[in-house]
Amino acid sequence: FRSELAHALASTRESLAGERLRRRILEEALREGLVILDGQQRVMAANDIAARMLRFDLASARGRLLQECTRCPDLNAALVLAFEKGGRHRADLEPPGAPGTVCEAVIACVADESERLAGALLLLRDVTAERSLERMRSDFAANVSHELRTPITSIRGYVETLLQVGLEDPATSRRFLEIVHRNASRLGALVEDLLALSFVESPESRDRIEMAPVPVACLFDWVETELGPAAEARGIRFLRTGDTSLQVHANTLLAEQALGNLVSNAIRYTHDRTDIEIGAVADGAWVALTVDRKSTRL
């Protein structure tokens, strides 16, 4: 009898240990907050992540209504809606245990054999970075639309004017064509930026982007060659600072485009006869490329 009892106890301990291990593996694999509710929205089980997000104690929460364990009006409203309609529901909320973050709550209701609501599974996931990226993309799209509309409107207006008045006045015609050319170049630069962004964000971009050591001096040479004429036309000088013998590990074309955009903006939004410093500074394993506008020369 004793051997049977010992065997039963050992089997029970193994079963409990296996259950704890399976639960721990599940919680670790999820990396999300998990709460299991019964049909009355009482907490049957939860993991540590959910307890931290919703700020409740695991031991005291079991058997109590979730609304009693945490103060989160948005979650309560989502639970009421989910239990009324059944099925699967999503809602964004700010968890009381992580103020300032955005959490996606997914509520999956479960029915029994009689099609009555038996409970629900609540998953909580931190989506702060994703929502921030979505807002950035939305703002970016709005800004790009505005940036594209401005040169297009300008080109259309000056071309229509030329078509109406003709080319009898060479000086005026040349001035209008220079404006059209400048805005067309601006459009081209915007399109190139969009294509580069699309390329960088594509899933396979990491496999397609070739990285190699790029001398900082070569990047500065490229900037001066490409943007030197525009700077000289306004009396702007480029001054190199820092350690120009450094190298950066980068894609040459993308590095040139990034630095060129910074210098181009500096030229566009600075005063005539101004010095623009382009420099490189080593910071441990990193190299910081800097663009700085200096005071106007008299």
Secondary structure, DSSP 8 states (H G I E B T S, - for coil): -HHHHHHHHHHHHHHHHHHHHHHHHHHHHH-SEEEEEETTSBEEEE-HHHHHHHT--HHHHTTSBHHHH---HHHHHHHHHHHHH-SEEEEEE--TTSTT--EEEEEEEEE-TTS-EEEEEEEEEE-HHHHHHHHHHHHHHHHHHHHHHHHHHHHHHHHHHHHHHTTS-HHHHHHHHHHHHHHHHHHHHHHHHHHHHHHHHSTTHHHH---EEEEHHHHHHHHHHHHHHHHHTTT-EEEEEE-TT-EEEE-HHHHHHHHHHHHHHHHHTS-SSEEEEEEEEEETTEEEEEEEEEEE--
